Amino acid sequence: MKTPLEVRNDAVARALTLRWPAGETQRVKHARLRAACPCAACRRVRLDGAAPAAAADVMLIGIEPMGYGVQLAFSDGHARGIYPWTYLEQLGRGEDR
């Protein structure tokens, strides 16, 4: 399992920054993270053909390490999703740099 060397919340840019062992740095916008929440409730919404509610101005307000990833808390009160490192790496690949 690939684990980042650094996980940093950039509140000004509204992005989570991940620095990986090979030297690559990825930034994933807070709104993208919220919309891609992997919790059971958000997965159910996506399976039903809708998108989880994610305001464009949502902010990441908490990062809790979970070993294989992080649990993220957002300004809209949502804090159920645990984002595995591999999932965050995939989300970072889709971001505009």
Residue pairs with C-beta under 8 A, 6 or more apart in sequence:
1 68
1 85
1 86
2 20
2 21
2 85
2 86
2 89
3 21
3 85
4 18
4 19
4 20
4 21
4 85
4 88
5 19
5 20
5 21
6 17
6 18
6 19
7 16
7 17
7 18
7 63
7 70
8 16
8 17
8 19
9 16
9 17
9 60
9 63
10 16
10 17
10 27
11 59
11 60
13 27
14 29
14 30
14 31
14 57
14 59
14 60
15 27
15 28
15 29
15 30
16 27
16 28
16 30
16 33
16 60
16 63
16 72
16 88
17 25
17 26
17 27
18 25
18 26
18 27
18 28
18 88
18 89
18 92
19 25
20 26
20 89
26 88
26 89
26 92
26 93
26 95
27 92
27 95
27 97
28 88
28 91
28 92
28 95
29 95
30 58
30 59
30 60
30 74
31 54
31 55
31 56
31 57
31 58
32 91
32 94
32 95
33 60
33 72
33 74
33 83
33 91
34 52
34 54
34 55
34 58
34 74
34 76
34 78
35 51
35 52
35 54
36 87
36 91
37 52
37 54
37 72
37 78
37 80
37 81
38 81
38 82
38 83
38 84
38 87
39 78
39 80
39 81
39 82
40 80
41 80
42 52
42 80
42 81
45 51
45 52
46 52
53 76
54 76
55 76
58 74
58 75
58 76
59 74
59 75
60 72
60 73
60 74
60 75
61 73
61 74
61 75
62 72
62 73
62 79
63 70
63 71
63 72
63 73
64 70
64 71
64 72
64 73
66 82
68 84
68 85
69 82
69 83
69 84
69 85
69 87
69 88
70 82
70 83
70 88
71 79
71 80
71 81
71 82
71 83
72 79
72 81
72 83
73 79
83 91
